[in-house]
Amino acid sequence: MESIYRALIESIVYIATREVPDDIADDDVRALEAINAELGTVSREELEKLIALAQTMKDSASDPVRKQGLGELIENLTAWN
């Protein structure tokens, strides 16, 4: 299951941190909203595992943009927990 969590985290951070034209950014927002809606249905235990993995990934990240994206994801997930 960790590999699924890792793939999900990578996808969210990629979408959230990339620079794109406004029309594509609108699609990105819709995709992130759909992901967030699904994440809102996961159990507390699953959410805690996702947060822990995101924190591990943030701790090992060297790129500041990636580190920031992971931090924002952690903040959002923690707010639901």
N, CA, C and O atoms as CSV, one atom per row, in Angstrom:
chain,resi,resn,atom,element,x,y,z
A,1,MET,N,N,0.813,-1.188,0.000
A,1,MET,CA,C,0.000,0.000,0.000
A,1,MET,C,C,0.865,1.263,0.000
A,1,MET,O,O,0.449,2.309,-0.499
A,2,GLU,N,N,2.067,1.157,0.561
A,2,GLU,CA,C,2.939,2.333,0.606
A,2,GLU,C,C,3.248,2.851,-0.795
A,2,GLU,O,O,3.335,4.061,-1.002
A,3,SER,N,N,3.411,1.958,-1.743
A,3,SER,CA,C,3.718,2.422,-3.104
A,3,SER,C,C,2.534,3.187,-3.704
A,3,SER,O,O,2.737,4.116,-4.485
A,4,ILE,N,N,1.318,2.813,-3.354
A,4,ILE,CA,C,0.144,3.560,-3.822
A,4,ILE,C,C,0.119,4.939,-3.167
A,4,ILE,O,O,-0.143,5.939,-3.835
A,5,TYR,N,N,0.390,4.994,-1.872
A,5,TYR,CA,C,0.452,6.291,-1.172
A,5,TYR,C,C,1.528,7.177,-1.790
A,5,TYR,O,O,1.311,8.366,-2.023
A,6,ARG,N,N,2.682,6.587,-2.050
A,6,ARG,CA,C,3.799,7.345,-2.625
A,6,ARG,C,C,3.420,7.894,-4.011
A,6,ARG,O,O,3.712,9.048,-4.325
A,7,ALA,N,N,2.778,7.071,-4.825
A,7,ALA,CA,C,2.361,7.511,-6.157
A,7,ALA,C,C,1.331,8.640,-6.058
A,7,ALA,O,O,1.382,9.598,-6.829
A,8,LEU,N,N,0.412,8.525,-5.121
A,8,LEU,CA,C,-0.591,9.566,-4.921
A,8,LEU,C,C,0.059,10.870,-4.471
A,8,LEU,O,O,-0.268,11.938,-4.989
A,9,ILE,N,N,0.965,10.790,-3.523
A,9,ILE,CA,C,1.678,11.978,-3.037
A,9,ILE,C,C,2.456,12.624,-4.171
A,9,ILE,O,O,2.402,13.841,-4.347
A,10,GLU,N,N,3.179,11.821,-4.939
A,10,GLU,CA,C,3.951,12.350,-6.065
A,10,GLU,C,C,3.044,13.072,-7.052
A,10,GLU,O,O,3.385,14.150,-7.539
A,11,SER,N,N,1.895,12.482,-7.348
A,11,SER,CA,C,0.957,13.093,-8.293
A,11,SER,C,C,0.427,14.421,-7.773
A,11,SER,O,O,0.386,15.408,-8.508
A,12,ILE,N,N,0.021,14.448,-6.514
A,12,ILE,CA,C,-0.526,15.673,-5.929
A,12,ILE,C,C,0.523,16.777,-5.932
A,12,ILE,O,O,0.238,17.906,-6.334
A,13,VAL,N,N,1.722,16.458,-5.490
A,13,VAL,CA,C,2.779,17.476,-5.418
A,13,VAL,C,C,3.149,17.957,-6.814
A,13,VAL,O,O,3.370,19.152,-7.015
A,14,TYR,N,N,3.218,17.062,-7.765
A,14,TYR,CA,C,3.540,17.460,-9.137
A,14,TYR,C,C,2.487,18.436,-9.666
A,14,TYR,O,O,2.827,19.500,-10.182
A,15,ILE,N,N,1.226,18.076,-9.538
A,15,ILE,CA,C,0.151,18.933,-10.047
A,15,ILE,C,C,0.141,20.273,-9.319
A,15,ILE,O,O,-0.035,21.320,-9.944
A,16,ALA,N,N,0.328,20.244,-8.014
A,16,ALA,CA,C,0.221,21.461,-7.206
A,16,ALA,C,C,1.381,22.426,-7.417
A,16,ALA,O,O,1.228,23.624,-7.180
A,17,THR,N,N,2.534,21.937,-7.857
A,17,THR,CA,C,3.709,22.806,-7.925
A,17,THR,C,C,4.154,23.161,-9.338
A,17,THR,O,O,5.063,23.976,-9.501
A,18,ARG,N,N,3.552,22.585,-10.349
A,18,ARG,CA,C,4.013,22.879,-11.707
A,18,ARG,C,C,3.468,24.218,-12.184
A,18,ARG,O,O,2.397,24.659,-11.767
A,19,GLU,N,N,4.216,24.839,-13.053
A,19,GLU,CA,C,3.825,26.112,-13.661
A,19,GLU,C,C,3.199,25.831,-15.017
A,19,GLU,O,O,3.841,25.268,-15.903
A,20,VAL,N,N,1.931,26.229,-15.174
A,20,VAL,CA,C,1.213,25.994,-16.427
A,20,VAL,C,C,0.331,27.196,-16.757
A,20,VAL,O,O,0.059,28.026,-15.889
A,21,PRO,N,N,-0.117,27.288,-18.013
A,21,PRO,CA,C,-1.058,28.355,-18.374
A,21,PRO,C,C,-2.366,28.219,-17.583
A,21,PRO,O,O,-2.684,27.147,-17.068
A,22,ASP,N,N,-3.108,29.313,-17.497
A,22,ASP,CA,C,-4.328,29.342,-16.690
A,22,ASP,C,C,-5.349,28.276,-17.075
A,22,ASP,O,O,-5.986,27.687,-16.202
A,23,ASP,N,N,-5.513,28.022,-18.379
A,23,ASP,CA,C,-6.515,27.035,-18.781
A,23,ASP,C,C,-6.158,25.639,-18.278
A,23,ASP,O,O,-7.039,24.864,-17.906
A,24,ILE,N,N,-4.886,25.325,-18.267
A,24,ILE,CA,C,-4.448,24.028,-17.739
A,24,ILE,C,C,-4.524,24.043,-16.211
A,24,ILE,O,O,-4.870,23.035,-15.594
A,25,ALA,N,N,-4.202,25.181,-15.605
A,25,ALA,CA,C,-4.274,25.299,-14.143
A,25,ALA,C,C,-5.701,25.045,-13.654
A,25,ALA,O,O,-5.895,24.441,-12.599
A,26,ASP,N,N,-6.696,25.501,-14.414
A,26,ASP,CA,C,-8.090,25.236,-14.047
A,26,ASP,C,C,-8.370,23.740,-14.018
A,26,ASP,O,O,-9.049,23.249,-13.116
A,27,ASP,N,N,-7.852,23.023,-14.994
A,27,ASP,CA,C,-8.007,21.566,-15.013
A,27,ASP,C,C,-7.278,20.930,-13.837
A,27,ASP,O,O,-7.763,19.969,-13.240
A,28,ASP,N,N,-6.115,21.470,-13.511
A,28,ASP,CA,C,-5.355,20.962,-12.369
A,28,ASP,C,C,-6.148,21.124,-11.071
A,28,ASP,O,O,-6.181,20.219,-10.237
A,29,VAL,N,N,-6.780,22.274,-10.912
A,29,VAL,CA,C,-7.582,22.520,-9.713
A,29,VAL,C,C,-8.721,21.510,-9.628
A,29,VAL,O,O,-8.992,20.970,-8.556
A,30,ARG,N,N,-9.376,21.256,-10.732
A,30,ARG,CA,C,-10.456,20.265,-10.729
A,30,ARG,C,C,-9.927,18.873,-10.361
A,30,ARG,O,O,-10.573,18.136,-9.616
A,31,ALA,N,N,-8.769,18.526,-10.878
A,31,ALA,CA,C,-8.189,17.215,-10.548
A,31,ALA,C,C,-7.842,17.137,-9.063
A,31,ALA,O,O,-8.113,16.126,-8.415
A,32,LEU,N,N,-7.244,18.198,-8.522
A,32,LEU,CA,C,-6.899,18.204,-7.098
A,32,LEU,C,C,-8.158,18.179,-6.226
A,32,LEU,O,O,-8.162,17.539,-5.174
A,33,GLU,N,N,-9.204,18.853,-6.639
A,33,GLU,CA,C,-10.464,18.814,-5.892
A,33,GLU,C,C,-11.043,17.405,-5.879
A,33,GLU,O,O,-11.566,16.961,-4.857
A,34,ALA,N,N,-10.957,16.703,-6.996
A,34,ALA,CA,C,-11.452,15.325,-7.057
A,34,ALA,C,C,-10.625,14.415,-6.151
A,34,ALA,O,O,-11.173,13.559,-5.455
A,35,ILE,N,N,-9.315,14.602,-6.163
A,35,ILE,CA,C,-8.443,13.813,-5.279
A,35,ILE,C,C,-8.787,14.098,-3.824
A,35,ILE,O,O,-8.903,13.176,-3.016
A,36,ASN,N,N,-8.951,15.379,-3.489
A,36,ASN,CA,C,-9.287,15.756,-2.111
A,36,ASN,C,C,-10.623,15.164,-1.680
A,36,ASN,O,O,-10.770,14.737,-0.534
A,37,ALA,N,N,-11.586,15.135,-2.575
A,37,ALA,CA,C,-12.884,14.552,-2.247
A,37,ALA,C,C,-12.738,13.078,-1.892
A,37,ALA,O,O,-13.353,12.597,-0.941
A,38,GLU,N,N,-11.927,12.371,-2.655
A,38,GLU,CA,C,-11.704,10.952,-2.364
A,38,GLU,C,C,-10.923,10.768,-1.062
A,38,GLU,O,O,-11.226,9.873,-0.273
A,39,LEU,N,N,-9.931,11.606,-0.845
A,39,LEU,CA,C,-9.155,11.505,0.393
A,39,LEU,C,C,-10.016,11.802,1.622
A,39,LEU,O,O,-9.729,11.325,2.720
A,40,GLY,N,N,-11.052,12.580,1.430
A,40,GLY,CA,C,-11.954,12.882,2.535
A,40,GLY,C,C,-12.732,11.673,3.034
A,40,GLY,O,O,-13.355,11.725,4.094
A,41,THR,N,N,-12.695,10.589,2.272
A,41,THR,CA,C,-13.436,9.388,2.659
A,41,THR,C,C,-12.552,8.304,3.293
A,41,THR,O,O,-13.059,7.270,3.727
A,42,VAL,N,N,-11.243,8.536,3.345
A,42,VAL,CA,C,-10.356,7.498,3.883
A,42,VAL,C,C,-10.418,7.476,5.403
A,42,VAL,O,O,-10.784,8.465,6.040
A,43,SER,N,N,-10.059,6.346,5.966
A,43,SER,CA,C,-10.074,6.212,7.423
A,43,SER,C,C,-8.967,7.060,8.049
A,43,SER,O,O,-8.008,7.449,7.382
A,44,ARG,N,N,-9.120,7.329,9.309
A,44,ARG,CA,C,-8.113,8.106,10.036
A,44,ARG,C,C,-6.754,7.398,9.993
A,44,ARG,O,O,-5.715,8.043,9.844
A,45,GLU,N,N,-6.772,6.085,10.123
A,45,GLU,CA,C,-5.532,5.300,10.082
A,45,GLU,C,C,-4.827,5.454,8.729
A,45,GLU,O,O,-3.612,5.650,8.681
A,46,GLU,N,N,-5.581,5.364,7.642
A,46,GLU,CA,C,-4.991,5.536,6.311
A,46,GLU,C,C,-4.443,6.945,6.131
A,46,GLU,O,O,-3.368,7.137,5.562
A,47,LEU,N,N,-5.185,7.917,6.618
A,47,LEU,CA,C,-4.754,9.306,6.518
A,47,LEU,C,C,-3.459,9.537,7.294
A,47,LEU,O,O,-2.569,10.243,6.820
A,48,GLU,N,N,-3.353,8.950,8.473
A,48,GLU,CA,C,-2.134,9.089,9.270
A,48,GLU,C,C,-0.932,8.457,8.563
A,48,GLU,O,O,0.175,8.991,8.623
A,49,LYS,N,N,-1.148,7.328,7.899
A,49,LYS,CA,C,-0.068,6.689,7.144
A,49,LYS,C,C,0.369,7.568,5.977
A,49,LYS,O,O,1.561,7.699,5.700
A,50,LEU,N,N,-0.603,8.166,5.298
A,50,LEU,CA,C,-0.309,9.058,4.177
A,50,LEU,C,C,0.485,10.272,4.659
A,50,LEU,O,O,1.459,10.672,4.021
A,51,ILE,N,N,0.072,10.854,5.777
A,51,ILE,CA,C,0.779,12.007,6.351
A,51,ILE,C,C,2.203,11.629,6.733
A,51,ILE,O,O,3.141,12.372,6.444
A,52,ALA,N,N,2.370,10.486,7.375
A,52,ALA,CA,C,3.702,10.047,7.802
A,52,ALA,C,C,4.628,9.852,6.608
A,52,ALA,O,O,5.795,10.242,6.656
A,53,LEU,N,N,4.120,9.257,5.548
A,53,LEU,CA,C,4.939,9.054,4.354
A,53,LEU,C,C,5.275,10.389,3.701
A,53,LEU,O,O,6.410,10.600,3.273
A,54,ALA,N,N,4.313,11.280,3.622
A,54,ALA,CA,C,4.572,12.602,3.047
A,54,ALA,C,C,5.640,13.331,3.858
A,54,ALA,O,O,6.480,14.026,3.287
A,55,GLN,N,N,5.617,13.182,5.171
A,55,GLN,CA,C,6.626,13.823,6.026
A,55,GLN,C,C,8.000,13.226,5.765
A,55,GLN,O,O,8.987,13.958,5.696
A,56,THR,N,N,8.077,11.923,5.620
A,56,THR,CA,C,9.345,11.259,5.302
A,56,THR,C,C,9.879,11.754,3.963
A,56,THR,O,O,11.072,12.020,3.822
A,57,MET,N,N,8.996,11.875,2.993
A,57,MET,CA,C,9.405,12.357,1.674
A,57,MET,C,C,9.872,13.812,1.750
A,57,MET,O,O,10.841,14.190,1.091
A,58,LYS,N,N,9.189,14.619,2.547
A,58,LYS,CA,C,9.590,16.015,2.716
A,58,LYS,C,C,10.961,16.105,3.374
A,58,LYS,O,O,11.804,16.900,2.958
A,59,ASP,N,N,11.182,15.295,4.396
A,59,ASP,CA,C,12.461,15.312,5.119
A,59,ASP,C,C,13.630,14.955,4.213
A,59,ASP,O,O,14.747,15.424,4.428
A,60,SER,N,N,13.382,14.125,3.200
A,60,SER,CA,C,14.472,13.706,2.314
A,60,SER,C,C,14.552,14.538,1.030
A,60,SER,O,O,15.459,14.346,0.221
A,61,ALA,N,N,13.609,15.453,0.846
A,61,ALA,CA,C,13.593,16.274,-0.370
A,61,ALA,C,C,14.669,17.352,-0.299
A,61,ALA,O,O,14.897,17.952,0.751
A,62,SER,N,N,15.324,17.587,-1.431
A,62,SER,CA,C,16.335,18.645,-1.484
A,62,SER,C,C,15.847,19.858,-2.278
A,62,SER,O,O,16.321,20.973,-2.061
A,63,ASP,N,N,14.910,19.646,-3.191
A,63,ASP,CA,C,14.372,20.746,-4.001
A,63,ASP,C,C,13.405,21.573,-3.153
A,63,ASP,O,O,12.450,21.025,-2.603
A,64,PRO,N,N,13.639,22.887,-3.037
A,64,PRO,CA,C,12.782,23.722,-2.189
A,64,PRO,C,C,11.313,23.771,-2.642
A,64,PRO,O,O,10.416,23.835,-1.801
A,65,VAL,N,N,11.063,23.742,-3.932
A,65,VAL,CA,C,9.682,23.771,-4.424
A,65,VAL,C,C,8.970,22.483,-4.033
A,65,VAL,O,O,7.822,22.507,-3.589
A,66,ARG,N,N,9.653,21.371,-4.198
A,66,ARG,CA,C,9.082,20.073,-3.808
A,66,ARG,C,C,8.842,20.022,-2.312
A,66,ARG,O,O,7.790,19.568,-1.860
A,67,LYS,N,N,9.816,20.486,-1.545
A,67,LYS,CA,C,9.700,20.499,-0.084
A,67,LYS,C,C,8.487,21.342,0.336
A,67,LYS,O,O,7.735,20.952,1.229
A,68,GLN,N,N,8.304,22.491,-0.310
A,68,GLN,CA,C,7.161,23.344,-0.003
A,68,GLN,C,C,5.849,22.654,-0.374
A,68,GLN,O,O,4.886,22.690,0.392
A,69,GLY,N,N,5.815,22.030,-1.541
A,69,GLY,CA,C,4.615,21.318,-1.968
A,69,GLY,C,C,4.244,20.196,-1.014
A,69,GLY,O,O,3.070,20.003,-0.696
A,70,LEU,N,N,5.237,19.465,-0.563
A,70,LEU,CA,C,4.989,18.399,0.407
A,70,LEU,C,C,4.500,18.979,1.730
A,70,LEU,O,O,3.607,18.422,2.369
A,71,GLY,N,N,5.089,20.101,2.136
A,71,GLY,CA,C,4.662,20.750,3.371
A,71,GLY,C,C,3.213,21.193,3.305
A,71,GLY,O,O,2.462,21.015,4.264
A,72,GLU,N,N,2.818,21.766,2.185
A,72,GLU,CA,C,1.428,22.201,2.010
A,72,GLU,C,C,0.476,21.008,2.011
A,72,GLU,O,O,-0.617,21.079,2.572
A,73,LEU,N,N,0.895,19.918,1.383
A,73,LEU,CA,C,0.075,18.710,1.389
A,73,LEU,C,C,-0.097,18.200,2.814
A,73,LEU,O,O,-1.204,17.845,3.219
A,74,ILE,N,N,0.981,18.164,3.568
A,74,ILE,CA,C,0.921,17.697,4.960
A,74,ILE,C,C,-0.024,18.579,5.778
A,74,ILE,O,O,-0.831,18.075,6.559
A,75,GLU,N,N,0.080,19.896,5.594
A,75,GLU,CA,C,-0.813,20.813,6.312
A,75,GLU,C,C,-2.272,20.529,5.981
A,75,GLU,O,O,-3.118,20.486,6.874
A,76,ASN,N,N,-2.567,20.335,4.700
A,76,ASN,CA,C,-3.945,20.069,4.286
A,76,ASN,C,C,-4.450,18.741,4.857
A,76,ASN,O,O,-5.572,18.665,5.359
A,77,LEU,N,N,-3.632,17.710,4.781
A,77,LEU,CA,C,-4.046,16.405,5.296
A,77,LEU,C,C,-4.207,16.434,6.809
A,77,LEU,O,O,-5.120,15.812,7.352
A,78,THR,N,N,-3.329,17.149,7.483
A,78,THR,CA,C,-3.388,17.226,8.946
A,78,THR,C,C,-4.661,17.956,9.383
A,78,THR,O,O,-5.244,17.622,10.414
A,79,ALA,N,N,-5.083,18.931,8.618
A,79,ALA,CA,C,-6.305,19.667,8.947
A,79,ALA,C,C,-7.541,18.745,8.945
A,79,ALA,O,O,-8.496,18.985,9.685
A,80,TRP,N,N,-7.516,17.709,8.125
A,80,TRP,CA,C,-8.641,16.754,8.082
A,80,TRP,C,C,-8.601,15.769,9.220
A,80,TRP,O,O,-9.636,15.246,9.635
A,81,ASN,N,N,-7.394,15.509,9.737
A,81,ASN,CA,C,-7.186,14.437,10.703
A,81,ASN,C,C,-7.760,14.732,12.028
A,81,ASN,O,O,-7.658,13.913,12.941
